[in-house]
Amino acid sequence: MPVISSLYQSPRFLRNPHFHTVACALFRKRPRVQYYRERLELADGDFVDLDWSLANQKEFGSKRQQQNQQLIILTHGMEGSSQSKYILHTVRCANAAGVSAVAWNMRGCSGEPNRALHFYHSGRTEDLAAVVAHAIAKDFKKIWLAGFSLGGNLTLLYAAREASKIAREIQSIAAVCAPVDLVSSQAQIEAKENRLYLKRFLRDFHAKFNLKTQKRGHRIDTKKFNRRIRTLAQLDAHYTAPWNGFPDEKIYYQKCSSLPVLQAIRVPALLLNPVDDPFLSSECYPHRFAATSKTFTLEMPETGGHCAMLADHRFNASYIEKRLLEYFGITRKP
């Protein structure tokens, strides 16, 4: 598939990518979605929480049985959850088209600390694999995967690692604002103009460490966090890499970047990365590979910010969910 021209253009007053990103986070409406939660136990003794929103569902007492065999599995970004606005809007649009959705919360992101010392990271594809297997066991016949930001990289990496053995139920996948090259993206998010985002991420991680210490009894030196952690690279060097068996943060970034293995993906895949996304480096736009691939499509709107791509001044509709459903071949019901 080629590198395609995007039909999306930001409204004029949202042409600044930082304003666009922040305005979406602050002012975009949060739609009401009816979830029911299921805890999925993992093979290593930990868990992830799944939030389901089923189309055409029937209730039998306390149980819900899905009557629709189509499902979108949604993977959120760093420090996101099933309550992230881009997730909720995509769920709502999928349901309106008669398709069920499940938004899974990565380890430690559901509002309750996970059991293990380590939590999620950019390459923990075995957790997504467990969610996919669980959905297939529930008899969903057509499944699409959509990931956002860190979750976009993870989704592509999952498809690459599964390669020829990927489940036949998976029709296609999509990644939005995905840092497919973690080495350069880590440096990009630490750029001077991104310091406010970085500060928020580190604050959230610090709070998560404190909560895990209090609720799970893990001995995490949060004083060291206060003294030494000023960047994501330092966070990954002191915590993420050693907790997950990587020699250092550089090896972690190399092993968990989807960019080097995109050619292994065997299902149709879309990468929707705005050119002005403040979190993405130039390496996150694989023009040459997309131009020669038969299954991979790269779409690069000139504007859009990070996980925003708002459609108008009302800060509500976004190009993201419209494009995802279009790419998946899902049409809205009249």
VENNOR-V42991 format. One line per field, one symbol per residue. ss: DSSP state (H for helix, E for strand, L for the rest). phi: phi as a letter, one per 30 degrees, with the letter a starting at -180 (. if undefined). A space follows every 10 residues. Layout:
ss: ???
phi: ???
This chain:
ss: LLEELLLLLL LHHHLLHHHH HHHHHHHLLL LLLLLEEEEE ELLLLLEEEE EEELLLLEEE LLEEELLLLE EEEEELLLLL LLLLHHHHHH HHHHHHLLLE EEEEELLLLL LLLLLLLLLL LLLLHHHHHH HHHHHHHLLL LEEEEEEELH HHHHHHHHHH HHHHHLLLLE EEEEEELLLL LHHHHHHHHL LHHHHHHHHH HHHHHHHHHH HHHHHHLLLL LHHHHHHHLL LHHHHHHHHH HHHLLLLLHH HHHHHHLLHH HHHHLLLEEE EELLLLLLLL LHHHLLHHHH HHLLLEEEEL LLLLLLLLLE LLLLLLLEHH HHHHHHHHLL LLLL
phi: .ddcdcddbd eedcdddddd ddddddcddc ddbccbcbcc dcdcjcabcc ccbcdhcccb iccbcdcccc bccccdcehc adcddddedd edddddcicd bbcccdeicc jbddddddbd adbddddddd ddddddddid cbbccbbbhe dddddddedd ddhdcdeddd dabbbchcdd cddddedddc dedcdddedd eddddddddd ddddccidcc ddddeddccb bdddedddbe dddciceadd dedddcdded cedddccebc ccbddcedcc ddddbdeddd dcdcbcccbb edblichbhd caddhbdbde ddddddddic cddd
